[in-house]
Amino acid sequence: MPGVLPASLTWLLVTELNHDVIRTAETPNDDRMRGWWETVRLGFHDTRGTDETFELWRRWTVADEGVLRAAYAPGREHGLPSDWPVGTLYAAPGSINAGKDPVRATLITDVTVRPTHRRRGILRTMMTAQLTEAREAGVPLAALTASDARIYGRFGFGMSTVQNILEVDTRGFELRHQPAGTVEFADPWQLGELYDDLNARFHQWMPGSVGRLSFHRPLDTGEVTDEGKPNPHRRAALHYDTDGTIDGMVLFNIDEGGKFSERTATIVDIIFTTWEAYLALWSFLGSMELVLSVSWRRGPVADPLPWAMADSRGYTVKGRKDFVWTRVLDPIAAFTERGYDRTGQAVIEVADPMGFAEGRFRIDATADGAEVTPTSEEPDATLDPEALGSLYLGGVQTRELAAAGRVRGSDDGIDRLAQVMDTERTPYNQASF
């Protein structure tokens, strides 16, 4: 009948949502955690969880002081339990290397909204609450990884790091020079403390790096699978520099399919604190007998490997994907704590609908740091928080964003901003969250 809504839609419109939060540092055994976790698995089309997998997740989440935001709706007959939320958002305290000492950030993930409850402001309510809480706590940045690139710009997140999906043909693999040091096999299940140490050093050294959460170490080293059992497929090798110091680690699997003499290797992680160690580990991978190729889904965009190979045609980029999206919550703190490669001054004006980064700011930068102050001076460039987030780590050049219409200003103004913001090193992150 025209003008009459279906009963199912009428129920959605009149049902009130209850937004709540679980702070695992305060209530590590909250009964609502299981339903929250099952909802995330449902949202990402994963299988129903087990008691063992839930307990692993709960332990890691509590260790990271995770904050679980949720939107609850009344249950319906034969529907999912009422303690399974219709929307979820996870946040944990973390840090991002912005070219200097790591900067505090709230790391956001596990964002879901049940398809039956979309367009009801669930995501906006959860995201606004989390960003507001972080800003009030003095956290300069927020970051997330996006399953859909169209969603998070509206909340001020800008794409800031990218990864290559690559494959290296190891038949005839050879480097132009032999990297210094030596490589040895290691037992991955015994590398936990070394894994943490190398990751801390990598995080301090590599711009764009995100500090790793608790699940990385046991899953990457193969101590456990997400089913709670040791991973028998994991292999590891270490690089020792000329002084005997370990400065690199590769964790990988060898496939079990195909012919015995035509195996392929898949890299789980390469952790390194020098490019020399990185190339040495690749030299090791490329020299393994009975292995035809090595693949990796998280390679750096600015990769020295093809330039070091005697035959770079063996290096193939199968794809490229965005990874970290960054949101500036406090421009003064964020840009004061950022690293800079050159001396320069620029005035930016940020139009932020959410208000966090709104204002006009002068950045006086040197290689030693920057002074950032509110100002009434005419801006060199105007931009929104999404573009600001993309510029922050240096993953895109200022003139590229200006050419795309994302940064507005005179040619001289764009040049002044580029002098301040553009970086010599491309930001790179491997860590999921």
Order of alpha helices (4+ residues) and beta strands (2+ residues): alpha-beta-alpha-alpha-beta-beta-beta-alpha-beta-beta-beta-beta-alpha-alpha-beta-beta-beta-alpha-beta-alpha-beta-beta-alpha-beta-beta-beta-beta-alpha-alpha-beta-alpha
